[in-house]
């Protein structure tokens, strides 16, 4: 009698290619609506699953783990963060906890630098003002809504110096910034000065958070620490929302204690409508997208599949790809077909448009996603 496949329960919507591969390998229960699972839903999931696949928005605490059935042997967090899982409780029950480390380093660093540049140069603000007609009525050839800041020569302070912090440091140096670092493991490093936390907040022109969330550092960016920052300084958070006291941060922004802030994370995600940061002055908020490039999601898929005993993307068939030579961007779902159509330019170097159209049409028919093709491709003339 063939052995039954392990039951894998996925708490949130994952990239289509990941879900497709998981369904091939396991008895997989997907969250097709992407609605957050309730606490009771999570308890029911751990009772019956062999593998639970949560994301950072799912808090798997000791009480939920206490309800785990004998079958649950692995909690495989989809993403780099795993502070949302009670490791001690899992260890006591003999449950392995894994994540997918290292795959988001450059993407998160890029997002951090994008937010710093937005605070400094305000391109989105000025683009909006131009679209609203302000340039058309300006008496001069240029204008600015806010003072623009040159990064060269400024001090970038990094709290946390793991892979992401080091990647941000490299980018900062490329812009001519001086690097200060506060970390538990200070060391000698060229072009980097290691300092205590208060000194970093006091001397930096930009403070960027890259440390993991722990019980000890929750809310450590508080009113006292914010008051030590320069009134011209910026605060950036692409790490974890609860590192920052959001009430204190809103107050610091509204009262002009700091010049601005940008965050890709909040203490509760999705945030309630009464989050104190909504409406704060000189603040940029993005919806936790520092991890979300397609390339990063494909790397996550590779590692996640390997964690579950599956195959890496490199083990997919050539026929799963439109560009079989480069084996980039597998087409496994209707959404992948739509993505390929909308960004066909990435294939230009290896094929003509007619060849691309023919290959994608064949692939779409094979996976039953012909309806995702443009109507002009499928209409009979």
ABEGO torsion letter per residue (X at the ends): XBBBBBBBBBABBBBAAAAAAAAAABBBBBBAAGBBBBAAAAAAAAAABABBBBBAABBBBAAAAAABBAABABBBBBEABAAABBAAAAAAAGBBBBBBBGAAAAAAAAAAAAAAAAAAAGAAAAAAAAAAGAAAABABABBBABBBBBABGBBBBBBEABAAAAAAAAAAAAAGBBBBBBBABBBBBBGBBBBBAAAAAAABABBBBABBBBAAABGABBAAAAAABBAABBBBBABBAAABBAAAAAAAAAAGABAEBBBABBABOBBBAABAABGBBGBBBBBGAAAABAAAAAAAAAAAAAAAGBBBAAABBAAABABAAAGBGBBABAAAAAAAAAAAAAAAAABBAAAAAAAAAAAAAAAGAAAABBAAAABBX
